[in-house]
């Protein structure tokens, strides 16, 4: 019996230590929760504005699901909504271009020259699309900087529309380049990813057109 006491004491000590750490963890968590600011409430009118605006696009569900999280920033400003849509699209296209770039390096070691050529062309087209969308976003951020007249606004918006349309064309050229490529996992994967990206670009262009049609800000 004497040989069991140290084990019992050690067991009790560990229980006390575990309880202490448990209480400490709850205390720290409570303090952190109290000090963390609550997320700002989203105005129903702001989300309704985004949903209504997205209904004018070809892919309203994709539009709303990707932009509704920015309701607090957009509020009910069509210009801000167009800017956010372009920024989201830029992120999507840039990510897809990077993915295709990695595939081209791997494809260089394969025997399928047609698929390799299509991948390289697709990467070039997506790179052009990234540059065009980036230019659109830069122009959107400069709206009104060159003057407050309607002519200046329409000129700037015309640039944005031209670049976004060109980006969509480049994305379509990418998928068109795979038409003569035999069915394979890489073709299906790339075409699926770029098709999804085209929906974002199309929606952003539609929101840009809506904003342009409203006239000077």
Secondary structure, 3 states (H helix, E strand, C coil): CHHHHHHHHHHHHHHHHHHHHHHHHHHHHHHHHHHCCCCCCCCHHHHHHHHHHHCCCCCHHHHHHHHHHHHHHHCCCHHHHHHHHHHHHHHHHHHHHHHHHHHHHHHCCCCCHHHHHHHHHHHHHHHHHHHHHHHHHHHHHCCCCCCCCHHHHHHHHHHHHHHHHHHHHHHHHHHHCCCCCCCCHHHHHHHHHHHHHHHHHHHHHHHHHHHHHCCCC
